[in-house]
Amino acid sequence: MRKKDPIDVVFLNNQTPAVPSYTTLETISGYVAVQMDKDTSFTTLGITFEGRKETLVEKNETIAQAHLELPPSVGDKMVSSNIAGALADDMCPEMAKIFYRIRVCIERERMPGDRRVIESIAEKAVPVRIIPAKTNPSPEHPGEQNSLVEKEVKKGTFRVGVIGRIKTKVCDPQSLQLRHPRSTNPEPINTSTTIYLRFDPTSADLLPPSLESCQTKLKVSTYYASEAFKGFPTKNELDVW
């Protein structure tokens, strides 16, 4: 029969079904219940909040400031969970991991002879998911804030003959803001942008073509390399990755 864990960590005001989740400026509160199978003397009971980062390469000094901000939990599928306990892909490469946990340690001090010995009676670590709150960041590369695309417009079903050129300009939308980890808001997370269209006809008597549909695509990319970056990657580098 498996021996019962003597330490139980209980989080208060946490409704997430899979793992306790917290964001910036929140207080992680709760209590630790200890139940031994016999009377046990102890010297100290320590409760700590710990974080650990694992990476295979060192960061470059030019982006060191970003590394000083509180990083989110990444690289651990046990805490990359969402509503109903479904696992989510956090797009983190295998070479990087960030963990947080609440650690409880019960120790007893003994003095055999002239030596001071610290003996561990019981220990437990409980994972905690951290999702930092961030304001909408300004573009790291201002020149890329707007996307401009030009295309020839051809006439008829068989697209024979150029009647002009259409220019499309799109401003970067606001970042998608994830809701609080314990939010019960059922509405989908969304953002919006403005599309500017300009038609330059080959002849003054030609009218702009009608717009039949507009489609959007969400593309997610994770940048990593075998050596440290000298700066933040740009959108123009997407095609070479």
PABAVO-491793 format. One record per residue (C-alpha): residue in one letter; y, x, z. Coordinates in pm, whole numbers, plus 50000, padded with zeros to 5 digits. Example, Ala and Ser with C-alpha at 12.3 -4.5 7.8 and 13.67 -1.06 7.14 Angstrom:
<bamars>
BAMAR  r      v      u      w
BAMAR  a  49550  51230  50780
BAMAR  s  49894  51367  50714
</bamars>
This chain:
<bamars>
BAMAR  r      v      u      w
BAMAR  m  50000  50000  50000
BAMAR  r  50339  50134  49900
BAMAR  k  50560  50226  50191
BAMAR  k  50875  50015  50221
BAMAR  d  51204  50188  50146
BAMAR  p  51383  50222  50484
BAMAR  i  51730  50216  50325
BAMAR  d  51887  49914  50157
BAMAR  v  52231  49940  49992
BAMAR  v  52406  49603  49959
BAMAR  f  52719  49563  49742
BAMAR  l  52967  49287  49828
BAMAR  n  53148  49071  49570
BAMAR  n  52933  49198  49286
BAMAR  q  52798  48935  49047
BAMAR  t  52660  49162  48773
BAMAR  p  52287  49091  48743
BAMAR  a  52175  49439  48637
BAMAR  v  52387  49708  48804
BAMAR  p  52701  49706  49023
BAMAR  s  53005  49751  48798
BAMAR  y  53362  49841  48890
BAMAR  t  53687  49932  48718
BAMAR  t  54011  50113  48801
BAMAR  l  54172  50052  49145
BAMAR  e  53883  49837  49265
BAMAR  t  53725  49894  49604
BAMAR  i  53352  49953  49618
BAMAR  s  53255  49773  49937
BAMAR  g  52928  49688  50102
BAMAR  y  52696  49801  50376
BAMAR  v  52382  50002  50433
BAMAR  a  52088  49854  50621
BAMAR  v  51838  50097  50774
BAMAR  q  51502  49981  50904
BAMAR  m  51251  50237  51027
BAMAR  d  50892  50154  51117
BAMAR  k  50942  50323  51457
BAMAR  d  51223  50440  51687
BAMAR  t  51393  50731  51512
BAMAR  s  51671  50953  51642
BAMAR  f  51922  51091  51396
BAMAR  t  52236  51305  51402
BAMAR  t  52433  51192  51096
BAMAR  l  52436  50906  50846
BAMAR  g  52634  50993  50534
BAMAR  i  52749  50752  50263
BAMAR  t  52913  50914  49961
BAMAR  f  53033  50812  49614
BAMAR  e  52929  51080  49367
BAMAR  g  52982  51148  49000
BAMAR  r  52807  51393  48772
BAMAR  k  52882  51508  48419
BAMAR  e  52641  51681  48186
BAMAR  t  52741  51842  47859
BAMAR  l  52614  52128  47647
BAMAR  v  52954  52260  47538
BAMAR  e  53280  52334  47718
BAMAR  k  53591  52131  47642
BAMAR  n  53891  52283  47459
BAMAR  e  54215  52328  47653
BAMAR  t  54417  52126  47401
BAMAR  i  54233  51809  47498
BAMAR  a  54180  51897  47863
BAMAR  q  54419  51626  47980
BAMAR  a  54195  51355  47840
BAMAR  h  53905  51501  48035
BAMAR  l  54106  51473  48358
BAMAR  e  54112  51095  48329
BAMAR  l  53836  50894  48496
BAMAR  p  53551  50884  48244
BAMAR  p  53325  50580  48207
BAMAR  s  52953  50576  48275
BAMAR  v  52785  50689  47953
BAMAR  g  52450  50817  47836
BAMAR  d  52234  50622  48082
BAMAR  k  52064  50308  47951
BAMAR  m  51993  50196  48306
BAMAR  v  52363  50124  48358
BAMAR  s  52465  50044  47998
BAMAR  s  52392  49679  48060
BAMAR  n  52580  49361  47990
BAMAR  i  52552  48996  48087
BAMAR  a  52192  48881  48146
BAMAR  g  52081  49242  48185
BAMAR  a  52072  49322  47812
BAMAR  l  52090  49692  47734
BAMAR  a  52382  49801  47518
BAMAR  d  52425  50110  47302
BAMAR  d  52725  50300  47438
BAMAR  m  52734  50528  47129
BAMAR  c  52703  50839  47346
BAMAR  p  52528  51144  47196
BAMAR  e  52223  51272  47378
BAMAR  m  52403  51596  47473
BAMAR  a  52651  51419  47706
BAMAR  k  52589  51211  48017
BAMAR  i  52812  51081  48298
BAMAR  f  52658  50926  48608
BAMAR  y  52799  50764  48921
BAMAR  r  52606  50667  49232
BAMAR  i  52629  50568  49596
BAMAR  r  52424  50813  49800
BAMAR  v  52300  50750  50154
BAMAR  c  52151  51033  50356
BAMAR  i  52019  51019  50714
BAMAR  e  51974  51358  50878
BAMAR  r  51863  51496  51210
BAMAR  e  51965  51829  51360
BAMAR  r  51701  52033  51541
BAMAR  m  51727  52360  51727
BAMAR  p  51385  52534  51718
BAMAR  g  51446  52850  51912
BAMAR  d  51779  53004  51812
BAMAR  r  51784  52845  51467
BAMAR  r  51978  52537  51361
BAMAR  v  51777  52321  51119
BAMAR  i  51899  52009  50937
BAMAR  e  51611  51777  50863
BAMAR  s  51637  51491  50612
BAMAR  i  51488  51171  50749
BAMAR  a  51562  50934  50461
BAMAR  e  51772  50939  50145
BAMAR  k  51858  50693  49870
BAMAR  a  52084  50694  49563
BAMAR  v  52193  50371  49390
BAMAR  p  52351  50385  49040
BAMAR  v  52698  50236  48990
BAMAR  r  52860  50162  48653
BAMAR  i  53225  50264  48618
BAMAR  i  53440  50111  48340
BAMAR  p  53797  50250  48374
BAMAR  a  54092  50029  48282
BAMAR  k  54317  50175  48012
BAMAR  t  54633  50055  47844
BAMAR  n  54642  50036  47467
BAMAR  p  54680  50402  47359
BAMAR  s  54939  50507  47106
BAMAR  p  54797  50661  46787
BAMAR  e  54700  51023  46840
BAMAR  h  54796  51088  46477
BAMAR  p  55105  50874  46394
BAMAR  g  55076  50941  46021
BAMAR  e  54748  50752  46017
BAMAR  q  54888  50442  46183
BAMAR  n  54909  50263  45847
BAMAR  s  54639  50250  45580
BAMAR  l  54756  50222  45217
BAMAR  v  54518  50139  44932
BAMAR  e  54605  50093  44563
BAMAR  k  54385  49933  44300
BAMAR  e  54412  49827  43936
BAMAR  v  54392  49453  43869
BAMAR  k  54210  49353  43549
BAMAR  k  54220  49023  43363
BAMAR  g  53946  48768  43304
BAMAR  t  53580  48737  43397
BAMAR  f  53486  49058  43217
BAMAR  r  53778  49248  43373
BAMAR  v  53921  49361  43042
BAMAR  g  54275  49489  43030
BAMAR  v  54489  49599  43324
BAMAR  i  54758  49348  43427
BAMAR  g  54900  49551  43710
BAMAR  r  54835  49730  44036
BAMAR  i  54800  49580  44380
BAMAR  k  54895  49774  44691
BAMAR  t  54751  49688  45031
BAMAR  k  54898  49816  45354
BAMAR  v  54736  49751  45691
BAMAR  c  54872  49848  46030
BAMAR  d  54630  49963  46298
BAMAR  p  54543  49670  46525
BAMAR  q  54563  49682  46901
BAMAR  s  54255  49826  47067
BAMAR  l  53978  49589  47169
BAMAR  q  54019  49542  47543
BAMAR  l  53693  49486  47728
BAMAR  r  53712  49233  48006
BAMAR  h  53643  49300  48369
BAMAR  p  53273  49382  48426
BAMAR  r  53232  49064  48631
BAMAR  s  53442  48839  48408
BAMAR  t  53294  48497  48330
BAMAR  n  53533  48425  48042
BAMAR  p  53315  48296  47753
BAMAR  e  53579  48357  47485
BAMAR  p  53505  48643  47241
BAMAR  i  53709  48963  47257
BAMAR  n  53939  48990  46955
BAMAR  t  54235  49167  46805
BAMAR  s  54450  49116  46495
BAMAR  t  54651  49302  46236
BAMAR  t  54896  49229  45955
BAMAR  i  54811  49288  45589
BAMAR  y  55095  49353  45342
BAMAR  l  55023  49293  44971
BAMAR  r  55238  49402  44677
BAMAR  f  55164  49337  44310
BAMAR  d  55325  49553  44042
BAMAR  p  55260  49385  43703
BAMAR  t  55245  49569  43373
BAMAR  s  55468  49296  43231
BAMAR  a  55746  49092  43389
BAMAR  d  55589  48758  43282
BAMAR  l  55263  48816  43466
BAMAR  l  55207  48634  43795
BAMAR  p  55028  48785  44097
BAMAR  p  54655  48704  44111
BAMAR  s  54541  48451  44370
BAMAR  l  54382  48576  44690
BAMAR  e  54038  48418  44723
BAMAR  s  53906  48581  45040
BAMAR  c  53970  48852  45296
BAMAR  q  53685  49037  45467
BAMAR  t  53691  49274  45763
BAMAR  k  53446  49537  45880
BAMAR  l  53415  49703  46218
BAMAR  k  53298  50063  46195
BAMAR  v  53217  50264  46507
BAMAR  s  53191  50643  46507
BAMAR  t  53111  50896  46775
BAMAR  y  53235  51252  46724
BAMAR  y  53038  51546  46857
BAMAR  a  52967  51899  46741
BAMAR  s  52800  52224  46843
BAMAR  e  53135  52378  46933
BAMAR  a  53446  52258  47114
BAMAR  f  53709  52057  46924
BAMAR  k  54055  52208  46894
BAMAR  g  54209  51860  46885
BAMAR  f  54120  51496  46852
BAMAR  p  53933  51403  46531
BAMAR  t  54124  51201  46272
BAMAR  k  54026  50901  46062
BAMAR  n  54035  51116  45751
BAMAR  e  53744  51315  45890
BAMAR  l  53513  51012  45888
BAMAR  d  53399  51087  45533
BAMAR  v  53276  51439  45618
BAMAR  w  53068  51340  45920
</bamars>
